[in-house]
Each structure stands twice: as structure tokens, then as C-alpha cells.
Amino acid sequence: MACDRYRLWILLPIIAIGLALRLPKLDARPMHADEAVQAARFRELWQQGKYRYDPREYHGPTLSYFTLPVIRAFAPADFAETTETMYRTVTVIFGIGLVILLPALRGTLGTSALLWAGLFTATSPAMVFYSRYYIHESLLVFFTMATIAAAWQYWRTARVGWCLAAGAGLGCMQATKETAVLAMASMAAAIIATAIFRRRSTAKAQTAEDTTHPPNRDSMRGWHFLAGGAMALAVAGLWFSSFLTNPRGVWDAVLTYAPWAGRASGDSPHLHPWYFYLQRLLWWHAPKGPVWSEASLLALAIFGWLIALFQAPRDERATGELVFVRWLGFYACVLAAIYAAIPYKTPWCMLGFHHAAILLAGFGASRAAASMQNHKWSVAVNCVFNGALVAALLHLAWQAYRASYVMPADPRNPYTYVQTLPDMQRLANDLASISGPAHDTAADTVKVIWRDNYYWPLPWYLRRMERVGYWDHMPSDPVAPLVIASPDYDEELARKLDATHLMTGYYALRPNVLAELWVSMPAWEAHLRRIGNL
């Protein structure tokens, strides 16, 4: 046990590796529309102390509430002074928290497996990229892992405290994102599948059968589970009710499944084939782009799961490990199958089953390395195998670096999706230049005219301008010093503004989405004089 504690100190450099890949240049990628929306949601909580859960959009309240201490630590003067780095620091913390949580899984995979899992978590391109994304997914995966760890410790010890901790984890999962129910259903299905597999296993030895039961099952009580369930409901209720200031939020948390079920069944533009996630994880090669793949992790995960399914346990502790790994494999498969079957898909949703596969890969790497010890050419085989593992880690880290720093907004990057393009920053810079360093009132009024409500993330980039209005149709009076519009309105705006405005250019907001900037002649002439061109 002391040796295990010593070896777990190796997690510290692994955490350092994970932070080195996640923390620098958090503003390297333009703000995604979803990130901008979440920042706007947080603004109300921060400045007015109010949060109302919306059952139709935006997901759960945990992201906004956990942003509060981070923003307060950065201490910006107001919302206009907040930055991408401040918001994305929140998800970096939860992303690296998956490595910090690993000691809570001791007794499940083995110390060596946990260290490998830590390295894979720290370097996986998907885990790194979405840790730098101000959305709910990193929080959901963190709370899921915390729930699993607490539930496993209850299985081992039958202590009611662990049951309560697991319940609290379930409550936080539910209050983070509606898709938490998919993870919960997968957990339950994996328990059933593991039990069925045990009963149908060809290993019929009575001792092995006995050790697959909870070690302290005689100490387990029904009221433990009732208390855990009550804790889950209480924690979720506190979040959804905004800590009892909005009781309606609890009922809205139930009603939310009506609109989300509609989207999941096809009422959404985000409909993709069943292999959408696997394509991004296993082999992605866009034209004129590099090849991306995390197939090495899947190969190790499959190997580890097969070992757990068909290897006879050596002792009681090894049996406990195998039971957990069997369950983890069933959980990953069920969750992946559910997400594959749902037509609605966004790439960050794959983090749940991908992280489970990473834990399995850690077990697979550990068992594969251990099996080499008994080979007659163990030294040579060990060198080759360990070299292959190091090469796989370096390949993962290289891809993580490339995804997050070299091609963070490139459509050829498999982890980008409806990504805001760098041209958005050019538009923001041009607006700041035209309005002047003091935001001249003659050029600081903006009208945004779009064909629908999908003009985000424009509000984020206009947050420092005080007079901004938004229309999802052509207003009766579109005249303003600055007009940002969809090209759909080009002809109509030309008729109404040509005499008084200059259309200064097009800006690519997202792939295949352009915006026009119209500037009034007085504002444009003042801008030219300011930069010395007039």
C-alpha cells in the first residue's frame, strides 16, 4: 500500500503535462457561438445575482456557478473586460481534474493502470481540445468519474458516506447537462450486463463466484441507497432552483426533456450518421489536411477489456479489478451505442465514452506491459513495447498541440465544429478601429440585422460597445453608423444605405457564413483621418 502511494506521486508530473497542453494561449481560438452564449448567461448571474434555468436551451447551471469564483479571482472590472482566457480556465480546471481524481479509483484498475490512464487523459487530443472549450462537457465527464469512483468505493466498503457521495455526484451530473441521463442509463445497463456475463461465464469455480460479490455486502442496507437517492435529488434540486431562489427551475428540469427529445429525434440541423464520433476519433483525414487518430487508445482499451472478460482472477483484489473493468467496458460500449443511435450529434458529446475508453486503455497498457515480463526475451520485448507506448503518447501529445495551437479553428481539425473563424476577430478589430479608441458616439452605434437568431458569437465581440441592437428581420429604419448584416439583405440594404453608407467588406463568421459591414460616410471619413489616410 505504501508503494502504491509512492507511485501515485508520479501523477504530479502527469498533471504538469496536462496543464502544459491546456493552459497556454487560451485565446488562440476565436470564441465559439456556444461559448459566447454561455458567457452571456453567466453575465446575468455575476452582475445581477440571478440565474433561471431554461428548459429549452443552454443546459444546466453548474457551468455558470463554477465560473463565479474563477472570474472573481481574475477580478475584471466588468463583463466587457472579461476574456476568453478567464472563461476557458474553468473548463481547464475540470479537464485536468480528471487526472487529479484518479487516486479515488485505486483498487479498481491498479496503480500502474491509473498512471497510464493519467498519461492518456493528459495527452488525448479530444480531452485537451475540449478542456479549452467553455461548454458543459468537461464538467459532465468530471462529475461522472467522481460518481463512478464514489460508487465503487461504496461497493468495496459499504460505507454510507460513499453512497451519499455517489448521490451528490449524480445530482451534479444532472444539473450539468440533460444528457447525464444517458450516462446513468448506461451505468445501470452495464451493471446488468456484468452480472449476466458473470453467471454465464465458463469459469464455474465457487470461490471465483463468491469474490465477484461486494466484499462487504452484508453491511449494505436498503436505507443507504434511499439516502443516496435523496442526496442526488437534493443536490440537483439546489442547482436547478438556483439555491432555492427559483423553485420553478426544479419542474423545468423535468420539462426539459420534451424539447431535447425532439432535437435528438431529428428536429435539429446537427444530424449526422452513426459513425460520426468514431470517424473523428479513429481516422480523420480532410483534403489537404493531416491524418488524425486516437486509434492506439481504442486498441489498448479493447485489449484491456478482453483481458478482464476472459482472464481468470489470481486473488480477491484482482477479481475486484476485473469486475470493475468488465463493468467499465460494458458502460463505454452502451454509452457509445446510445450516442451513435441518436441522430443529433455534436463532437464534444463523445467525451463521456471516450474517457471511459481511456481508463480501459490504461488497464490494457498495464496488463500488456506486465505480460511482457514473463517472455523469454523479456528485455527486448519490453523495450519494443514500451517504445511503442512512448511513441503513441508522443503522437497523441503532438496531435493535441496541433489541434489546440496550430489549427484551433481550422475545419480540417476533427474537433472543430461550426467553429467561429479568425475573420471574426478581424471584424472586431475593424469595428474598434472605426469607432476609435474612445468609442466616438458618432460611430459607436451598431445595428445587427440577420435572417434568424444565429448571429452569435457577434454579441461577445461587440460586448465593449454600449449601443448595439439586434434584429432577425429587416427593421423599418436600418440606418446606423455601423451596420452588420447577413448578405441575404444585401440588395435591400443597398437600396436604403447606398447614398449614406459604404459597404467596406465581407467577413467569414463560420464556414459558409458571411457578414457584411456597412459604415456611414461620416464615420468612415473620421476613421480615415484618424489613421492618416485622409
LINJONOR-V801250 format. One record per pair of residues at least 4 apart in sequence whose C-alpha atoms are under 6 Angstrom apart, sorted by the first residue. I is the first residue (numbers start at 0). J is the second residue. D is the distance in whole Angstrom. If there is no record, write none. Layout:
i->I j->J d->D
i->I j->J d->D
This chain:
i->10 j->14 d->6
i->13 j->118 d->6
i->17 j->121 d->4
i->18 j->22 d->5
i->21 j->127 d->6
i->25 j->84 d->5
i->26 j->83 d->5
i->26 j->84 d->6
i->28 j->407 d->5
i->28 j->408 d->6
i->29 j->419 d->6
i->31 j->418 d->6
i->31 j->419 d->5
i->32 j->455 d->5
i->32 j->456 d->4
i->34 j->133 d->5
i->35 j->456 d->5
i->35 j->459 d->6
i->41 j->63 d->5
i->42 j->46 d->6
i->43 j->47 d->5
i->44 j->48 d->5
i->44 j->49 d->5
i->44 j->50 d->5
i->52 j->248 d->6
i->54 j->251 d->5
i->54 j->255 d->4
i->58 j->176 d->5
i->59 j->174 d->5
i->59 j->175 d->4
i->59 j->176 d->5
i->61 j->65 d->6
i->61 j->175 d->5
i->75 j->80 d->6
i->75 j->81 d->6
i->79 j->462 d->5
i->79 j->463 d->5
i->84 j->88 d->6
i->87 j->131 d->5
i->87 j->132 d->6
i->87 j->133 d->5
i->90 j->94 d->6
i->90 j->130 d->5
i->91 j->130 d->5
i->91 j->131 d->6
i->92 j->96 d->6
i->93 j->137 d->6
i->93 j->138 d->6
i->94 j->130 d->5
i->94 j->137 d->6
i->96 j->100 d->6
i->97 j->141 d->6
i->98 j->117 d->5
i->103 j->148 d->6
i->104 j->148 d->5
i->107 j->320 d->5
i->107 j->323 d->6
i->108 j->112 d->6
i->108 j->320 d->5
i->108 j->362 d->6
i->111 j->365 d->6
i->112 j->361 d->5
i->112 j->362 d->5
i->112 j->365 d->5
i->115 j->361 d->5
i->116 j->120 d->6
i->116 j->358 d->5
i->116 j->361 d->4
i->119 j->123 d->6
i->122 j->395 d->6
i->122 j->396 d->5
i->123 j->395 d->6
i->124 j->128 d->6
i->124 j->398 d->6
i->124 j->399 d->4
i->128 j->403 d->6
i->139 j->172 d->6
i->139 j->175 d->6
i->140 j->351 d->6
i->142 j->168 d->6
i->142 j->172 d->6
i->146 j->165 d->5
i->146 j->168 d->5
i->149 j->161 d->5
i->149 j->164 d->6
i->149 j->165 d->5
i->150 j->165 d->5
i->153 j->157 d->5
i->153 j->158 d->6
i->153 j->161 d->5
i->153 j->162 d->6
i->154 j->213 d->6
i->155 j->214 d->6
i->156 j->215 d->6
i->157 j->215 d->6
i->157 j->218 d->6
i->157 j->219 d->5
i->159 j->223 d->6
i->162 j->227 d->5
i->163 j->227 d->5
i->166 j->227 d->5
i->166 j->228 d->6
i->166 j->230 d->5
i->166 j->231 d->4
i->167 j->230 d->6
i->167 j->231 d->5
i->167 j->234 d->6
i->169 j->231 d->6
i->170 j->231 d->4
i->170 j->234 d->5
i->170 j->235 d->4
i->172 j->179 d->6
i->173 j->179 d->5
i->174 j->235 d->6
i->180 j->184 d->6
i->185 j->189 d->6
i->185 j->330 d->5
i->185 j->333 d->6
i->185 j->334 d->5
i->186 j->330 d->6
i->189 j->193 d->6
i->189 j->326 d->5
i->189 j->329 d->5
i->189 j->330 d->5
i->193 j->326 d->6
i->196 j->200 d->6
i->222 j->226 d->6
i->232 j->236 d->6
i->236 j->240 d->6
i->236 j->249 d->6
i->237 j->242 d->5
i->238 j->242 d->6
i->239 j->248 d->5
i->239 j->249 d->5
i->240 j->245 d->5
i->240 j->246 d->5
i->240 j->248 d->5
i->240 j->249 d->6
i->241 j->245 d->6
i->251 j->255 d->6
i->256 j->260 d->6
i->261 j->266 d->6
i->262 j->266 d->4
i->262 j->267 d->5
i->263 j->341 d->6
i->263 j->343 d->5
i->269 j->343 d->5
i->269 j->344 d->6
i->270 j->342 d->5
i->270 j->343 d->5
i->271 j->342 d->6
i->273 j->339 d->5
i->273 j->340 d->6
i->274 j->278 d->6
i->277 j->281 d->6
i->278 j->282 d->5
i->278 j->283 d->6
i->279 j->283 d->5
i->279 j->413 d->5
i->280 j->292 d->6
i->280 j->293 d->5
i->281 j->292 d->5
i->281 j->293 d->5
i->281 j->294 d->5
i->282 j->291 d->6
i->282 j->292 d->5
i->283 j->290 d->6
i->283 j->291 d->5
i->284 j->290 d->5
i->285 j->411 d->5
i->288 j->411 d->6
i->296 j->360 d->6
i->299 j->360 d->5
i->299 j->363 d->5
i->300 j->356 d->6
i->300 j->359 d->5
i->300 j->360 d->4
i->300 j->363 d->6
i->302 j->363 d->6
i->303 j->359 d->6
i->303 j->362 d->5
i->303 j->363 d->4
i->304 j->328 d->6
i->306 j->310 d->5
i->307 j->321 d->5
i->307 j->325 d->6
i->312 j->317 d->6
i->312 j->318 d->5
i->313 j->317 d->6
i->321 j->325 d->6
i->331 j->335 d->6
i->331 j->352 d->5
i->331 j->355 d->6
i->334 j->352 d->6
i->335 j->352 d->6
i->349 j->353 d->6
i->350 j->354 d->6
i->363 j->367 d->6
i->371 j->377 d->6
i->371 j->381 d->6
i->372 j->377 d->5
i->377 j->381 d->6
i->381 j->385 d->6
i->382 j->386 d->6
i->393 j->397 d->6
i->398 j->402 d->6
i->400 j->404 d->6
i->401 j->405 d->5
i->401 j->406 d->6
i->402 j->406 d->5
i->402 j->407 d->5
i->403 j->407 d->5
i->408 j->420 d->6
i->418 j->509 d->6
i->419 j->508 d->6
i->419 j->509 d->5
i->420 j->508 d->6
i->420 j->509 d->5
i->422 j->506 d->6
i->422 j->507 d->5
i->423 j->508 d->5
i->427 j->460 d->6
i->433 j->526 d->5
i->434 j->438 d->5
i->434 j->439 d->6
i->434 j->442 d->5
i->434 j->443 d->5
i->435 j->439 d->6
i->438 j->443 d->6
i->439 j->443 d->6
i->442 j->480 d->5
i->442 j->522 d->5
i->444 j->466 d->5
i->444 j->467 d->6
i->444 j->480 d->6
i->445 j->467 d->5
i->445 j->481 d->5
i->445 j->482 d->6
i->446 j->467 d->6
i->446 j->468 d->5
i->446 j->482 d->5
i->447 j->469 d->5
i->447 j->482 d->6
i->447 j->483 d->5
i->447 j->484 d->6
i->448 j->470 d->5
i->448 j->484 d->5
i->449 j->471 d->5
i->449 j->484 d->6
i->449 j->485 d->5
i->450 j->471 d->5
i->450 j->472 d->6
i->451 j->471 d->5
i->452 j->471 d->6
i->458 j->462 d->6
i->480 j->518 d->6
i->480 j->519 d->5
i->481 j->517 d->6
i->481 j->518 d->5
i->482 j->516 d->6
i->482 j->517 d->5
i->483 j->515 d->6
i->483 j->516 d->5
i->484 j->514 d->6
i->484 j->515 d->5
i->485 j->514 d->5
i->488 j->492 d->6
i->489 j->493 d->6
i->492 j->496 d->6
i->493 j->497 d->5
i->496 j->500 d->5
i->499 j->519 d->6
i->499 j->520 d->6
i->500 j->518 d->5
i->500 j->519 d->4
i->500 j->520 d->5
i->501 j->517 d->5
i->501 j->518 d->5
i->502 j->516 d->6
i->502 j->517 d->4
i->503 j->516 d->6
i->504 j->515 d->6
i->504 j->516 d->6
i->505 j->514 d->6
i->505 j->515 d->5
i->506 j->513 d->5
i->506 j->514 d->5
i->507 j->512 d->6
i->507 j->513 d->5
i->508 j->512 d->6
i->508 j->513 d->6
i->520 j->524 d->6
i->527 j->532 d->5
i->527 j->533 d->5
i->528 j->532 d->6
i->528 j->533 d->5
